[in-house]
Amino acid sequence: MSRVYNFSAGPAALPEQVLRQAQEELLDWRGTGMSVMEMSHRGKHFTEIAHTAERDFRDLLAVADNYKVLFLQGGGMGEFALVPMNILRGKTQADYINTGYWSTRAIAEAKKYCAVNVAASSEDKNFTYIPPQSSWKLSRDAAYVHHCSNETIGGVEFGWIPETGAVPLVADASSHILSRTLDVSKFGLIYAGAQKNIGPSGLVIVIVREDLLGGAMSVTPSVFDYTQQAKAGWMLNTPSTFAVYLAGLTFKWLKSRGGVAAIEQVNAAKAKLLYDYIDASGFYSNPIAISDRSRMNVPFRLRNDALNGVFLKEAEARGLANLNGHRSVGGMRASIYNAMPVDGVQALVDFMQDFAKQQG
Ligand code: PMP
C-alpha cells in the first residue's frame, strides 16, 4: 500500500525521509551490527546520538546556555503535574490561562499541588479565541504563569508571547513546537510531547531556565525531578532511546529544510490555503477568531453533520486519513504539522471542493 496523507493530531505523520532512514539503519546502525534499540544508553554510540539530538534541537530554537534541555518520559500530561512539582519552589499559587481542552486538563492536574488562579479564560465563547493580555488578572505572588500555546483540539494558537514580568512564563507547546520561530528567552519553561512535530510518542522535551531548578517538592520522583535529570544529562535512568534517535533524525531533516524560520513560511502558506478555502466555500466552517487560528490544527464542520460519515469514507478512499475531529467536539480536524507537505493540503482542499460540489 502506498502512503496516505495522514492528518492525525498525534501520534502524527513523520517525514518520509526520516522513516526511510530509520528503516535503512534499523538492523545495523552505521556499521555497529546492532539496532539503536539494542544499544546501551550509556555506550559511546547512543551517547553520540543523544548529544547530537540535543545540540540540533538547541540550534533549531537557538536555546541559550542558561537553559537546560531534557529529553524525558511521561508525555505532555505528565508535565501537567511535573511543572508544579518542580517549579513552585515553595510558593503555593500559580496562574493559568484557560484556552481549551488541554489548558483545562493542565489546570485540573495542577490543583493537586497548588492553588490555581485562572487569570483568563475563553470558556465564555466555547474556547474560540485567545483572551487578550489586557483582560488577564495575574496574581502578584504566582510561582509561574502557564498557558497552552497551541490548543490541539480547539485549534487556537498564540501568535504572540505573553508578558509576565518577573513571574516565569510556562508554555505547553506540544502541538506547535518547531513549527514557528520562538524567542525562548521570554520563557521560564517550555514543554512539548514529541508525537506531533518531533518524533514518536514516549518522549517529552522540557526546556527549563536554570534559575528555576533546585526547588522541586521533596516527594517528586527522582526521574521526574528536572534538577536531578539536568545533573545527570537526562540519563538518570534509561531514556526512551529509539524515540530520541528518531527525534534526532527529524531535527536533521528540519535543518536540511532550512530550519524553523523556513518551515514557518511553509506552515503559514499551508494554513492559509486551507482556511481561505473553508471561509470561501459556503459549505465548511471554522469557528475560531481569525487572528487566533492555529496553523497546525484546523478544525472544521460540514454544513450538515449527517454528512460526516460519508465525507470521512470518501476522504479515506482518496488517501486522506484521520480527518475526524476529537471525540469531545465532533466535526473534522486536519492537523498539518511540519511533516505535512503543501501537496497534502492541496489534495485535501481539492477533495473538499469536489465533495461540496457533489453535495450541491
Ligand atoms: N498538551 C497538548 C497541547 C496536547 O496536544 C497533548 C496530546 N495531544 C497533551 C498535552 C497530552 O500529551 P500526552 O498524550 O503525551 O500526555
Residues whose N, C-alpha, C, O or C-beta is under 5 A from the ligand:
A	BS01	PMP	G10 G74 G75 G76 M77 G78 W102 N150 T152 D172 S174 S175 G193
